[in-house]
Amino acid sequence: PCPDVFWFPIVNTRFCKEFIEINENFGQWSDGSNH
């Protein structure tokens, strides 16, 4: 990392896995046609 920069472990591996699982099961994602 860069000097004089603080690093904070805000989320852990478990959070990331659960977050991805929740979002994959949501099933109502935009197809990107709104751009």
ZAMARDREN-768875 format. One record per residue: residue in three letters; x, y, z of N, C-alpha, C in turn; residue number from 1. Coordinates in nm, 3 decimals, m for minus. Example, Ala and Ser with C-alpha at 12.3 -4.5 7.8 and 13.67 -1.06 7.14 Angstrom:
KEMAR:ala:1.319:m0.569:0.780:1.230:m0.450:0.780:1.320:m0.330:0.780:1
KEMAR:ser:1.285:m0.225:0.708:1.367:m0.106:0.714:1.290:0.003:0.787:2
***
This chain:
KEMAR:pro:0.081:m0.121:0.000:0.000:0.000:0.000:0.084:0.127:0.000:1
KEMAR:cys:0.020:0.237:m0.019:0.087:0.366:m0.021:0.130:0.405:0.121:2
KEMAR:pro:0.239:0.476:0.134:0.276:0.525:0.266:0.178:0.633:0.313:3
KEMAR:asp:0.164:0.646:0.441:0.076:0.747:0.502:m0.072:0.728:0.469:4
KEMAR:val:m0.111:0.607:0.433:m0.251:0.578:0.405:m0.296:0.467:0.500:5
KEMAR:phe:m0.408:0.489:0.566:m0.459:0.388:0.658:m0.548:0.290:0.584:6
KEMAR:trp:m0.543:0.164:0.626:m0.626:0.059:0.566:m0.717:0.003:0.674:7
KEMAR:phe:m0.847:0.006:0.649:m0.944:m0.043:0.746:m1.018:m0.164:0.688:8
KEMAR:pro:m1.012:m0.278:0.755:m1.087:m0.396:0.707:m1.236:m0.381:0.739:9
KEMAR:ile:m1.307:m0.310:0.655:m1.447:m0.277:0.681:m1.537:m0.400:0.666:10
KEMAR:val:m1.513:m0.480:0.564:m1.593:m0.601:0.544:m1.501:m0.722:0.544:11
KEMAR:asn:m1.556:m0.835:0.585:m1.476:m0.957:0.586:m1.523:m1.052:0.476:12
KEMAR:thr:m1.458:m1.167:0.466:m1.489:m1.263:0.361:m1.632:m1.315:0.372:13
KEMAR:arg:m1.677:m1.340:0.494:m1.813:m1.390:0.514:m1.916:m1.290:0.463:14
KEMAR:phe:m1.895:m1.163:0.495:m1.987:m1.059:0.448:m1.992:m1.058:0.296:15
KEMAR:cys:m1.876:m1.064:0.232:m1.871:m1.060:0.085:m1.946:m1.177:0.024:16
KEMAR:lys:m1.925:m1.297:0.077:m1.992:m1.415:0.023:m2.143:m1.404:0.040:17
KEMAR:glu:m2.188:m1.361:0.158:m2.332:m1.348:0.181:m2.392:m1.237:0.095:18
KEMAR:phe:m2.319:m1.128:0.079:m2.367:m1.017:m0.003:m2.384:m1.060:m0.149:19
KEMAR:ile:m2.286:m1.133:m0.201:m2.294:m1.183:m0.339:m2.411:m1.279:m0.354:20
KEMAR:glu:m2.429:m1.369:m0.256:m2.538:m1.465:m0.263:m2.674:m1.396:m0.261:21
KEMAR:ile:m2.690:m1.297:m0.176:m2.816:m1.222:m0.170:m2.844:m1.154:m0.304:22
KEMAR:asn:m2.742:m1.094:m0.362:m2.762:m1.022:m0.488:m2.785:m1.116:m0.605:23
KEMAR:glu:m2.722:m1.233:m0.604:m2.746:m1.329:m0.712:m2.888:m1.384:m0.705:24
KEMAR:asn:m2.943:m1.395:m0.586:m3.078:m1.448:m0.569:m3.186:m1.342:m0.586:25
KEMAR:phe:m3.148:m1.217:m0.599:m3.244:m1.108:m0.613:m3.322:m1.121:m0.743:26
KEMAR:gly:m3.253:m1.144:m0.853:m3.316:m1.176:m0.980:m3.388:m1.063:m1.051:27
KEMAR:gln:m3.366:m0.938:m1.013:m3.435:m0.829:m1.080:m3.336:m0.724:m1.128:28
KEMAR:trp:m3.226:m0.767:m1.185:m3.122:m0.675:m1.228:m3.162:m0.605:m1.357:29
KEMAR:ser:m3.114:m0.485:m1.374:m3.135:m0.411:m1.497:m3.055:m0.475:m1.609:30
KEMAR:asp:m3.108:m0.471:m1.731:m3.033:m0.526:m1.845:m2.939:m0.423:m1.905:31
KEMAR:gly:m2.931:m0.305:m1.845:m2.839:m0.202:m1.891:m2.896:m0.114:m2.000:32
KEMAR:ser:m3.024:m0.131:m2.035:m3.083:m0.054:m2.144:m3.115:0.090:m2.103:33
KEMAR:asn:m3.098:0.122:m1.976:m3.128:0.257:m1.931:m3.010:0.353:m1.947:34
KEMAR:his:m2.904:0.310:m2.010:m2.787:0.398:m2.030:m2.784:0.451:m2.170:35
***
